[in-house]
Amino acid sequence: MKNIYQFLKYTFLLVVMATAFSACSKDDNKVTPLTTQTSTTTVTTTSTTTVTTEEFMAKWSQLEVRFTKGHSHGYFHGNPDYPVKYLKTVQHFYFENKNGVITPASNNPTAIRWEGSNDEAGVSLSGIELIFYDKEGKRINSVLTTGQAPNHYQFFFIADNFTAVASNTTVPTQAEALRYKYRDTNPEELYIKGGAGIDNNPNAPKGVLRKEQIGLKGFFEIKRAYVNFDLQIVLGYFATKPAGLTYSTLPANKVMEVKIPIHIYTDIIAEDEQIEDAMREFGATKAEIEKDRNDILSSTLNPESSGTFL
């Protein structure tokens, strides 16, 4: 069974790495200004008004931070959401806003778990989406993506408090450990179109990449393994936002910030170590981890069936 799994795993990795360099449709990664977007399902405002920081903080009640394990086709494509207990593909971390006081939800996991890699840049990817809801549970991300808001607001992602785990003795810098890429869309709630033969629903309404960097959608390239750190997510406000601000900028005017523990607990390439790494990380038995892994391998879900394209 181990040999079969190893063969399937490395075959899949080779396919992923090969397709990352394959030619995809030029429109898949085309950045389109806000004024050129049309949609049959969403009307984009052309108002010149901008929500104030006070209005935004008063409006949102819950923040969902959604992490999706994925791979590359020249763009990010999420893996299927397998129904397993430990080796989850899609993970969530929630925050609640109570009269301006932001607190983590009581049922959050102790940390978000990533698989990293010390050898192959671009092999391990994690998508991240920030979704704000009001008290009625309505998605309200549009307050940051319509009108003039994209010219004033931007999320930044700062990694700090790195510690080495397992047999690792090297503590990396943020630049060494990860890299983030903005992939905001217009309209904000829709994913981009996947490539031919990959997107199972190509005729559905799609978003297009926008030129403004907001940070509601994006993905991380995970370049190290066996390290823990805190991911600080900061929303900054600018009277006039400079172009091309890097994702790790710490803005002077912070509207809000949250912090999420991240554990890069294993190396995606080190197949022989992954069961023991997962046992250590989750406090689970070997049988429990092997069940999750076997359930994923034997799943009827097509590995390319996810509709999450960033």
Buried (B, 14 or more C-beta within 10 A) or exposed (E): EEEEBEEEBEEEBEEBBEBBEEEBBEEBEEEBEBEEBEBEEBEBEEEEEBBEBEEBBBBBBBBBBBBBBBBBBBBBBBBBBBEBEBBBBBBBBBBBBEEEEBEBEEEBBEBBBBBBBBEEEBBBBBBBBBBBBBEEEEEBBBBBBBBEBBBBBBBBBBBEEBEBBBEBEEEBEBEEBBBBBBBBBBBBBBBBBBBEEBBEEEEEBBBBBBEBBBBBBBBBBBBBBBBBBBBBBBBBBBEEBEEEBEBBBEBEEEBBBBBBBBBBBBBBBBBEBBBEBBBBBBEBEEEBBBBBBEBBEEBEBEBBBBEBBB
